[in-house]
């Protein structure tokens, strides 16, 4: 998984304002009053978020997402 300096170069989009397209790999995180955590590359399919290979869905809902520049 890609991690590290990602935070410094990313424009985060609030999931309450806009969701990413279905099935597109995006960088996600939770950023709330408890701090920033759970930075992960995920894919959204309707209301569920999955690992990129669809092997499992996650049990939390990200608060922010960002496109991945490749």
BALOZA-618535 format. One line per 10 residues: their letters; for each residue z, x, y of N, C-alpha, C, CB. Coordinates in pm, 1 decimal, padded with zeros to 6 digits. Glycine has a CB too. Layout:
BALOZA-618535
A	Z:X:Y:Z:X:Y:Z:X:Y:Z:X:Y ~ ...
***
This chain:
BALOZA-618535
XXXXXXXXXX	00000.0:00083.9:-00118.8:00000.0:00000.0:00000.0:00000.0:00088.4:00125.1:00122.3:-00095.4:-00000.1 ~ -00061.9:00039.9:00229.0:-00068.0:00113.7:00354.5:00055.0:00082.5:00438.1:-00196.7:00079.5:00432.4 ~ 00128.7:00185.8:00470.9:00249.2:00168.1:00551.8:00262.3:00284.1:00648.5:00375.3:00156.9:00462.7 ~ 00371.5:00289.8:00719.9:00398.0:00405.0:00805.2:00380.2:00373.3:00951.3:00308.8:00518.9:00767.5 ~ 00276.5:00431.9:01014.1:00256.9:00418.9:01158.0:00182.4:00291.7:01195.8:00182.2:00538.4:01210.4 ~ 00165.5:00202.7:01102.2:00089.3:00079.5:01127.2:00144.7:00002.7:01246.3:00090.4:-00009.9:01003.2 ~ 00275.2:-00006.2:01258.7:00340.1:-00083.8:01365.2:00292.4:-00041.5:01504.0:00491.8:-00068.6:01356.1 ~ 00272.3:00088.2:01526.1:00240.3:00137.8:01658.6:00098.9:00100.9:01702.7:00257.4:00286.9:01662.3 ~ 00008.4:00076.7:01609.4:-00131.6:00055.9:01645.6:-00179.8:-00086.5:01620.1:-00218.2:00152.0:01569.4 ~ -00089.3:-00180.2:01605.2:-00126.3:-00313.6:01560.8:-00100.2:-00419.9:01666.7:-00051.6:-00348.0:01435.1
XXXXXXXXXX	-00195.0:-00512.4:01677.3:-00175.5:-00631.6:01759.3:-00137.0:-00744.9:01665.7:-00304.4:-00667.0:01842.5 ~ -00012.3:-00783.8:01670.6:00038.5:-00887.2:01580.8:00011.0:-01026.4:01635.6:00188.0:-00868.8:01557.8 ~ -00020.8:-01118.4:01546.3:-00046.9:-01258.2:01581.8:00063.3:-01342.9:01519.5:-00189.5:-01305.2:01533.0 ~ 00124.5:-01426.5:01599.0:00231.6:-01513.7:01550.7:00172.2:-01622.0:01459.7:00308.8:-01578.3:01670.3 ~ 00228.1:-01637.0:01340.5:00177.7:-01736.6:01244.2:00193.4:-01879.9:01294.8:00250.4:-01721.7:01111.0 ~ 00284.2:-01902.6:01388.0:00298.7:-02036.3:01445.0:00180.7:-02071.4:01536.1:00430.2:-02046.4:01522.9 ~ 00115.4:-01968.7:01590.6:00003.8:-01990.4:01681.8:-00131.6:-01991.7:01611.5:00004.1:-01884.5:01787.9 ~ -00145.8:-01906.0:01509.8:-00273.8:-01895.3:01440.3:-00251.2:-01832.0:01303.7:-00375.8:-01812.5:01523.2 ~ -00313.2:-01888.7:01201.1:-00305.8:-01831.7:01067.1:-00434.2:-01755.4:01036.1:-00281.5:-01942.2:00961.7 ~ -00425.4:-01653.5:00951.1:-00547.5:-01581.3:00914.6:-00636.2:-01667.6:00825.3:-00512.9:-01449.1:00843.3
XXXXXXXXXX	-00763.1:-01633.2:00815.5:-00851.9:-01706.6:00724.7:-00802.0:-01695.6:00579.8:-00997.1:-01652.8:00735.7 ~ -00828.2:-01796.8:00501.4:-00793.1:-01792.2:00359.6:-00861.4:-01674.2:00291.6:-00832.0:-01923.8:00290.0 ~ -00789.8:-01613.2:00198.2:-00841.7:-01508.5:00108.1:-00875.8:-01376.3:00175.2:-00963.0:-01558.7:00039.8 ~ -00839.3:-01355.9:00300.2:-00863.8:-01230.1:00369.4:-00737.0:-01144.9:00363.4:-00907.6:-01255.1:00517.1 ~ -00750.7:-01017.1:00324.2:-00635.4:-00927.3:00325.0:-00594.9:-00898.9:00469.0:-00667.0:-00794.9:00249.6 ~ -00467.7:-00920.9:00499.9:-00414.0:-00891.5:00632.4:-00278.0:-00824.1:00617.6:-00402.5:-01020.9:00717.9 ~ -00236.7:-00753.2:00719.9:-00102.4:-00696.1:00723.9:-00008.7:-00805.1:00772.8:-00095.5:-00568.7:00816.3 ~ 00106.5:-00818.7:00708.5:00202.0:-00922.3:00746.7:00340.4:-00861.5:00765.3:00206.1:-01034.6:00641.1 ~ 00426.6:-00937.8:00831.4:00565.5:-00896.0:00847.5:00649.4:-01016.9:00885.2:00578.4:-00784.2:00954.5 ~ 00779.2:-01000.1:00872.6:00875.5:-01093.1:00930.6:00937.3:-01020.7:01047.8:00984.7:-01140.3:00825.9
XXXXXXXXXX	00937.0:-01083.4:01163.4:00996.4:-01025.3:01283.7:01071.8:-01137.2:01354.4:00887.0:-00960.0:01378.1 ~ 01202.9:-01136.8:01339.3:01285.6:-01242.0:01398.7:01416.1:-01182.3:01450.4:01314.3:-01354.4:01295.7 ~ 01515.2:-01265.4:01472.7:01643.1:-01218.8:01528.1:01713.2:-01117.1:01438.0:01735.1:-01337.2:01551.5 ~ 01675.7:-01110.3:01312.0:01734.9:-01013.4:01218.7:01658.4:-00881.8:01216.5:01739.6:-01071.8:01078.4 ~ 01549.9:-00873.9:01291.2:01471.6:-00751.8:01298.5:01337.3:-00763.2:01228.6:01549.0:-00638.4:01239.7 ~ 01269.6:-00650.0:01219.5:01137.9:-00643.1:01157.8:01152.9:-00595.5:01013.5:01043.5:-00548.9:01237.8 ~ 01090.2:-00668.7:00919.6:01102.8:-00632.7:00778.5:00987.3:-00693.1:00699.1:01238.9:-00680.4:00721.5 ~ 00981.9:-00659.9:00573.1:00883.4:-00714.0:00477.9:00738.9:-00690.3:00522.9:00906.7:-00863.6:00458.8 ~ 00709.1:-00571.5:00575.7:00570.9:-00539.1:00610.9:00492.9:-00520.8:00481.8:00562.7:-00410.7:00700.8 ~ 00385.4:-00596.6:00467.4:00312.4:-00599.7:00340.4:00169.4:-00646.7:00363.3:00383.5:-00691.5:00238.5
XXXXXXXXXX	00077.4:-00596.7:00284.8:-00058.6:-00647.6:00286.4:-00062.3:-00767.5:00192.5:-00162.9:-00537.3:00244.2 ~ -00105.9:-00881.8:00246.3:-00108.1:-01005.3:00169.2:-00237.6:-01081.6:00195.6:00013.8:-01092.7:00203.4 ~ -00260.0:-01184.0:00114.9:-00369.7:-01279.1:00134.6:-00309.7:-01418.6:00139.9:-00477.5:-01268.1:00020.6 ~ -00359.8:-01500.6:00228.3:-00313.0:-01638.7:00237.2:-00413.4:-01730.3:00168.6:-00292.1:-01681.2:00385.1 ~ -00360.5:-01824.0:00093.5:-00444.7:-01928.2:00036.3:-00374.0:-02060.4:00062.9:-00470.5:-01905.5:-00118.3 ~ -00421.4:-02128.7:00165.7:-00360.0:-02252.3:00214.7:-00215.6:-02225.2:00254.8:-00366.7:-02364.1:00107.0 ~ -00116.9:-02284.0:00188.3:00022.8:-02265.8:00230.6:00094.6:-02150.7:00160.8:00099.0:-02392.1:00206.3 ~ 00029.4:-02084.6:00065.5:00093.2:-01976.1:-00008.9:00036.1:-01840.9:00032.0:00075.8:-01997.1:-00159.7 ~ 00121.7:-01739.0:00024.4:00082.7:-01601.1:00050.7:00091.4:-01524.0:-00080.3:00172.8:-01536.0:00161.0 ~ -00012.4:-01443.8:-00110.7:-00022.6:-01370.1:-00235.9:-00036.6:-01220.8:-00211.1:-00140.4:-01420.6:-00317.6
XXXXXXXXXX	-00002.1:-01141.5:-00315.0:-00039.1:-01000.3:-00313.8:-00191.2:-00992.0:-00315.2:00023.5:-00923.1:-00435.7 ~ -00249.4:-00880.6:-00268.1:-00395.5:-00870.9:-00258.6:-00470.7:-00900.9:-00389.1:-00432.1:-00733.7:-00212.5 ~ -00411.4:-00869.5:-00502.9:-00479.5:-00893.8:-00631.1:-00448.4:-01032.4:-00689.5:-00439.7:-00786.2:-00731.8 ~ -00380.0:-01115.4:-00613.5:-00340.6:-01251.3:-00654.2:-00248.8:-01253.1:-00776.4:-00464.2:-01333.8:-00683.5 ~ -00184.2:-01141.6:-00807.7:-00098.1:-01135.0:-00926.1:00028.2:-01219.6:-00910.8:-00059.7:-00990.7:-00954.3 ~ 00068.3:-01245.1:-00785.8:00191.6:-01320.3:-00763.0:00195.2:-01366.3:-00618.2:00317.0:-01234.6:-00796.8 ~ 00255.6:-01481.9:-00596.5:00276.7:-01522.9:-00457.9:00416.8:-01480.7:-00416.1:00257.0:-01677.0:-00440.5 ~ 00437.9:-01471.4:-00285.1:00566.2:-01424.8:-00234.5:00656.1:-01543.9:-00203.4:00547.0:-01337.1:-00109.2 ~ 00785.2:-01518.6:-00202.1:00884.6:-01624.7:-00184.5:00937.2:-01633.4:-00041.8:00999.8:-01603.0:-00279.1 ~ 00862.9:-01580.7:00053.3:00899.5:-01592.7:00193.7:00772.9:-01622.7:00272.3:00969.8:-01463.0:00246.2
XXXXXXXXXX	00787.0:-01661.9:00394.7:00672.3:-01688.8:00480.4:00670.6:-01587.3:00593.9:00676.5:-01834.1:00535.8 ~ 00565.8:-01508.1:00605.4:00558.2:-01412.1:00716.2:00559.2:-01484.1:00851.6:00431.1:-01325.3:00703.3 ~ 00612.2:-01415.6:00951.7:00611.6:-01471.3:01086.7:00494.5:-01419.6:01168.9:00742.0:-01438.9:01157.2 ~ 00438.9:-01303.7:01129.5:00330.1:-01240.4:01204.1:00228.4:-01180.6:01107.1:00385.1:-01131.0:01299.3 ~ 00103.9:-01166.2:01155.9:00000.3:-01103.4:01077.0:-00094.2:-01028.4:01170.3:-00076.0:-01208.1:00992.4 ~ -00174.3:-00939.9:01110.4:-00271.9:-00862.6:01187.2:-00390.6:-00827.9:01098.5:-00207.7:-00733.8:01245.2 ~ -00509.1:-00822.6:01159.3:-00626.4:-00776.3:01085.6:-00606.3:-00631.3:01046.2:-00755.6:-00792.9:01169.6 ~ -00667.7:-00591.2:00936.8:-00661.9:-00452.3:00891.0:-00792.2:-00385.8:00928.2:-00636.1:-00442.9:00737.1 ~ -00784.1:-00276.1:01004.0:-00903.5:-00198.4:01039.1:-00931.3:-00099.6:00927.3:-00885.4:-00124.2:01175.8 ~ -01049.5:-00109.5:00870.3:-01085.9:-00015.7:00762.4:-01213.8:00053.7:00794.0:-01098.4:-00087.1:00628.7
***
